Amino acid sequence: MNIVVIGGGAGGASFAARMRRLDNSAKIDILEETNETSIASCGLPYFVGDVISNRENIQVATPQLFKQAFDIDIHLMTKAEKIDAKAKTVTTTDGQVFPYDKLILSTGGAPFVPPIKGLEKKPSFTLKTLKNADTIKAFLKETTPKSLLVVGGGFIGVEVAENLVHQGIQTTLVDIAPQVLPPLDADMVCQIHEHMTEKGVKLILGDGIKEITEKGALLSSGKELSADGIVLALGIRPQTQIAKDAGIELTPKGAIKTNEFMQTNFKDIYACGDSVAVKDFVNQEENMVALAGPANREGRLIADHILGKAPYPYTGTQGTGIVKVFDMTAAFTGNNEKQLQAKNIPYEKMIVWKASHAGYYPDAKPLVLKVLYGKDGTIFGAQAVGYDGVDKRIDVIATVMRLHGKTTDLRDAELCYAPPYSSAKDPVNIIGMAIENIRQGLMRPYFGTSFEGMFVVDVRSNEAFEKGHLPEAVNIPLENIKESLDKFPKDKPILIHCQTGYRSYVAVRILMENGFENVYSYAGGYKQYSTEIKGALK
């Protein structure tokens, strides 16, 4: 069997290696238009920042290794130009013709570079390949720039900004969106905004690049920035022109359409990776998700399907991701509020602030966890931001989601506990318990930073109250609630807050047990409120 793979990235390489492990007789050729294959592209920002100093570590597997270990031929600097689906051949730009029995498209995505006026006036870079990283590193070494501009606040933009700051470069990040890291909701990303600013990144959000000037950049707002160079991190676009020309069906956004076995509308042509539209695990809509994990699993699935080795369908992508931002970590899975609203999916939400491990054990760090869910307990998505243990909490919730678990499963999850690692009730358990309290009518959460028309009460100590509290709040410590019931009105909503939410929940229960009905607990407490205020950049 002749197998041709177009693209030597995560999906294509994963397919080829799995195929060889299952079938020692197939002839496998990988056509790669660059001089690179199996690059750890997620590590490129850290290579630019010299956190990863050895260039060879970015090269996960060389063409020589593929040949020696798997008898797979990788043809570098070989661009596929035409697919003849009827004749079942691939023709390259240099005139080579590769016949195939099965063709796998792993063409990936190309960095998006908008038509910015004057872009030629300043050194500008994208970061998708090892060659791109080499170019940026050479520029930093040869010119020692004082200031750089990063355009785009996605994963790459945020990671590049951090690594430039680590090298002593004045770094400004600009994004036309009102926030960085689009998978996070505004009430979660606020911590990241605050942290990046504290670490030295100048964030300019809700503003775009109008023109590149001799000085730096002119923004849509009229503000002018100084910069010695520009890194464009505006995401990728699927490289699918060759597929389109061959009659392969694409989505309106240009991604390749496949069935659940990653087959295109030609049964002998499969596709995987960043150029493919996959089913969203939550809302079931087609979406393009550029993540290495799904690409690897798609490639493996294709090999199993071709050979009939217990073939199984691709059941959708959750969009589970994580990013390091200086000392903090942000992670997420499933849909966020914006996505659910766009699909008109009714949802509820809860936010809890807990410690990364037992508070009595040294060095416990704050961790905030958010879950979006349906009235029946279906989990739509989760987000976490903190310093330690962020990954494991989102991994647990992502797994529960994949197994079609409910919010009750978060409450009941039996997770490992010892004081250095967690608490007897893990943050995952705590948010599951909080959600079940809401669903049972034991408590109503409140979100946001506007409290007009509400009677706001801080149930912390007088000392904590004096250090900061919600606007217009009065201080009635929890211990004094029962003897102060006459101070609570019954003709307006009552909002209770404490530092992170637990004491306010207890106070709400006392009030509800004493006949007060219109009572709310501020989700995440004063900690959440103050973080949202500080992180709401102007």
ABEGO torsion letter per residue (X at the ends): XBBBBBEABAAAAAAAAAAAAABAABBBBBBBABABBGBBAAAAAAAAAGABABAAAABABBAAAAAAAAGBBBBBGBBBABBBAAAGBBBBAAGBBBBBABBBBBAEBBBBBBBBBGAAABBBBBBABAAAAAAAAAAAAAAGBABBBBBEABAAAAAAAAAAAAAGBBBBBBBABABBGAABBAAAAAAAAAAAAAAGBBBBBGBBBABBBAAGBBBAAGBBBBBABBBBBAEBBBBAAAAAAAGBBBBAAGBBBBBAAGBBABAABBBBEAABBBBBAAAGBBBBBBBAAAAAAAAAAAAAAAAGBGBBBBAEBAGBBBBBBEABBBBBBEBBAAAAAAAGBBBBBBBBBBBABBAABBGBBBBBBBBBBBAAGBBABBBBBEABGAAAAAAAAAAAAAAGBBAAAAAABBBBBBAAABBABBAAAAAAAAAAAAAAGABBBBBEABABGBBBBBABBAAAAAAEBBBGBBBBBAAAAAAAAAABBAABBBBBBBAAGAAAAAAAAAAAAAGBABBBBBBGEAAAAAAAAAABBX
